[in-house]
Amino acid sequence: MVAKKSGKTLNLAAVLDLNEASALREKLISLRGSGLSIDASGVERVGALCAQVLMAAEKTWEQDKQPFTFSKVSDAFHKTMQLVGVNIDHLLAKEIRQ
């Protein structure tokens, strides 16, 4: 986790499976209250529960009126999110939007 001017950065684990869901939730709770940038560049696999945790976090940050973006995403992360029906394009940093 690296502090930035606009908030903090959370680097996601390579495997976001059922075992990682609780740890991810705890990390996100500890970062609540400031802007958050998610680095998913190293993600190789994403389970549906972790996708749900991330989208719940996005809604929480939206309610808190704090920025929540994905600064970097791997192809595997982006494709898996699309497969489970989650469109994150509006959350991608401007530099990586296609």
C-alpha positions in Angstrom: 0.0 0.0 0.0 1.5 3.3 -1.1 0.1 6.7 -0.1 -0.7 9.2 -2.8 -1.9 12.8 -2.9 -5.4 11.8 -3.8 -5.6 8.8 -1.4 -4.1 5.4 -1.1 -3.2 2.5 -3.4 -4.1 -1.1 -2.7 -2.2 -3.8 -4.6 -4.4 -6.8 -5.1 -3.1 -10.4 -4.6 -2.5 -12.5 -7.7 -5.3 -15.0 -6.7 -8.5 -13.4 -5.5 -10.4 -16.6 -4.4 -12.6 -17.5 -1.5 -9.6 -17.6 0.8 -8.6 -14.0 -0.1 -12.2 -12.5 0.2 -12.1 -11.9 4.0 -8.6 -10.5 3.9 -9.6 -8.2 1.0 -12.6 -7.0 2.9 -10.5 -6.2 6.0 -7.9 -4.3 3.9 -10.7 -2.3 2.3 -12.3 -1.5 5.6 -8.9 -0.2 7.0 -8.6 2.2 4.0 -12.1 3.7 4.2 -12.3 7.4 4.6 -10.0 8.6 1.8 -9.7 8.1 -1.9 -8.6 4.7 -3.1 -6.7 3.5 -6.2 -6.7 -0.3 -6.8 -3.7 -1.8 -8.6 -5.0 -5.1 -10.1 -2.0 -5.4 -12.5 -0.8 -8.6 -10.9 -4.1 -10.4 -10.7 -4.2 -13.8 -12.4 -7.5 -15.2 -11.1 -10.7 -13.6 -9.7 -13.4 -15.4 -7.9 -17.0 -14.1 -7.8 -16.9 -13.3 -4.1 -13.9 -11.1 -4.4 -15.5 -9.3 -7.3 -18.5 -8.8 -5.1 -16.3 -7.4 -2.3 -14.7 -5.0 -4.7 -18.0 -3.7 -6.1 -19.5 -3.3 -2.6 -16.4 -1.3 -1.7 -17.0 0.9 -4.8 -20.5 1.6 -3.6 -19.2 2.4 -0.1 -16.7 4.9 -1.5 -19.4 6.4 -3.7 -21.6 6.9 -0.6 -18.7 8.4 1.3 -18.1 10.8 -1.7 -14.5 9.5 -2.1 -12.7 8.6 -5.3 -12.4 4.8 -6.1 -10.5 3.8 -9.2 -8.6 1.0 -10.7 -5.2 2.5 -11.7 -3.9 -0.7 -13.3 -5.6 -3.9 -14.3 -4.4 -7.2 -15.8 -6.1 -8.7 -18.8 -7.2 -11.6 -16.6 -8.8 -9.3 -14.1 -10.6 -7.2 -16.7 -11.9 -10.2 -18.6 -13.0 -12.1 -15.5 -14.9 -9.1 -14.3 -16.7 -8.9 -17.6 -17.5 -12.6 -17.5 -19.1 -12.3 -14.1 -21.2 -9.3 -15.4 -19.3 -6.5 -13.8 -18.4 -3.5 -16.0 -15.5 -1.6 -14.4 -14.8 0.7 -17.4 -16.2 3.7 -15.6 -13.8 3.0 -12.7 -10.6 2.8 -14.8 -8.1 5.6 -14.5 -8.2 7.9 -17.5 -4.8 6.8 -18.6 -5.9 3.1 -19.2 -9.4 3.6 -20.5 -9.8 2.1 -24.0 
